[in-house]
Amino acid sequence: MPDILEKEGQRATLLGALINVFLIVIKFLGGFIGGSQALIADAIHSFSDFFTDVVVFFGLRFGRKPADDDHPFGHARLETVASTIVAVSIIVVAVIIAVYSGRNIYFHKETHPTWLTIIVAIISICAKEGIYRYTIHVGRKIKSPVVIANAWHHRSDALSSVAVLFGVVGAQIKPGWHILDAYAALIVAFLILRVGFNIIWDSVREFTDTAPSHETIVNVESCALSVTGVGGVHDLRIRTSGGMMQMEIHVVVDGGLRVTEGHRIAKEVEACIIEEMDEVLQITVHVDPE
């Protein structure tokens, strides 16, 4: 990947880290001063966001290094490892928040959040939704699963702040509903947990070299068959590494062709697939005689 795209991913990650530091401070202060356990739980979520920003930054930096003698297929799987770390951290945070909130609900621990928590929650929603939209745009542009995973972590933080907002507003409308704050924190935990499992599932699919969708396979085969001189396609194998596809494909050509002609057809197949699909990192085309 060109350095300019890699640096764009790093800039998005650093911007997210700065925003998370700001939100950690105001959420903890707002939670303690405003008396909201949901907002404190949300601050812990933002802290995990900051941690994952650090993981993403280094995962992006080292995962985009070119292939070398020790890593002939490149370093893209380091991005997948970073995505897994992000997912695990999200899940751990979700479990901690769920246990804490569940205990408060069970023991009917009273909290009386103030209007300050509402202001902080609104600031958090706006900031995290903004950085989510920017980060997801950059992640898709540079085809980076770890940046995309980090974007969803930002979105989960925004959603958790929405839950905090509803819980605090409910407690403000009717003081007897103070337990809503604890339920809001519990909802935050389930939202975070869902995001974490979705990310880790995608990482598992990459680690196990799971084939892409049937539609992707059909598109690759159709592209190869559209090249003049290709009489058939077989033994197509595709795996994903760091969000990019590595594939091997066998094309059948006239057995009487010269080697140079067969090589030209193979290059046309390669060029067609690269032009058709942006997510292709590496292609190996085998030419078989008919």
Secondary structure, 3 states (H helix, E strand, C coil): CCHHHHHHHHHHHHHHHHHHHHHHHHHHHHHHHHCCHHHHHHHHHHHHHHHHHHHHHHHHHHHCCCCCCCCCCCCCHHHHHHHHHHHHHHHHHHHHHHHHHHHHHHCCCCCCCCHHHHHHHHHHHHHHHHHHHHHHHHHHHHCCHHHHHHHHHHHHHHHHHHHHHHHHHHHHHCHHHCCHHHHHHHHHHHHHHHHHHHHHHHHHHHHCCCCCCHHHHHHHHHHHHCCCCCCEEEEEEEEEECCEEEEEEEEEECCCCCHHHHHHHHHHHHHHHHHHCCCEEEEEEEEEEC
